[in-house]
């Protein structure tokens, strides 16, 4: 009995390794798979045949531009199934359909507002998800599951939102709510972790296993990837880097402490600082843009003004760059990542921010880790979270495709 169990475990691990290799290297032949993985060809052929029978893998165009007998290359079958990635954030919901090969097929986006209660927001999210379910199934794709990215403290092990300060939600069993509605596996994760996973699989960090993703919207969060695995911590709450204190006599944070990093770098804090300067009569093109209504000023307007050389906006971006550099150095010292990825609003303004960050780090922090880390913008942009949420599901299918079918 133990021998049979061990054989099944080995088979499961080998199958997952084959799928992961196809995911990263396809198109690739059976012989090349054997060489890359270190399994004999008969084992590879047996696993591939089973995966083809179950429609997870397919053969593609013959490789004829090579010496010797042409090999029939393999790839993941995009029609094997699809996952839906859902992001619920402070003022919007995004849902996206991703197939087994990682291709995005359709995206739905809906803005929300502070007047909507929790039930209304959830019903909107369920409606968007239902539309994508119907879209995928109409095209013959089986639904693998749904991934959900949320701001705040998330328990990924229980599928619960513990606390989302910026939207005022507590103790929400969102995994159960969606499972009841759709009867498929539901995976729930912090939005910054979803972003990091999306960038790792399909974006800026595709070939990097140690990096930190900085998320910025209403607040600030971080997704920390170490050796290709998300750092979640004991309860799943790791990565709340916006509440690292960088000045214990600094600004009061909504968490109750003073000097949290996000009180210096969150987009709304940057906008608040610019408004204060403008209220004292400073000359800026932003005065004309606002038309006398300072409450209408947005972070994007500050970025746009800085790009045209507006002195007030440029000073705000310079200060933002220096504050980001201070916190980034702390992360670099702790985790020694290969790369820092700027996402969300930071990514949208990266052409201005990255030079400022690098200049500040080079001038004031000449420690070795700071010299070797690269800083790059997100490739996936504002879709990083929803794509990453779908990837939560695809990853699980790759790790155990046979059981996932059941």
Secondary structure, DSSP 8 states (H G I E B T S, - for coil): -HHHHHHHHHHHHHHHHHHHHHHHH-SB-HHHHHHHHT--HHHHHHHHHHHHHTTSEEEEEEE-SSSSS-EEEEEE-GGG-EEEEEEE-SSEEEEEEEETTS-EEEEEEEE--TTS-HHHHHHHHHHHHHHHHHHHHHTT--EEEEEEEESSEEETTTTEEEEETTTTEEEE-HHHHHHHHH-SEEEEEEHHHHHHHHHHHHSTTTT-SSEEEEEESSSEEEEEEETTEE---SSS-TT-GGG-BS-TTS-B-TTS-BSBTHHHHSHHHHHHHHHHHHHTT---HHHHHHTT-GGG--HHHHHHHHHTT-HHHHHHHHHHHHHHHHHHHHHHHHH--SEEEE-HHHHHTHHHHHHHHHHHHHHH---HHHHH-EEEE-SSGGGHHHHHHHHHHHHHHHH-HHHHT-
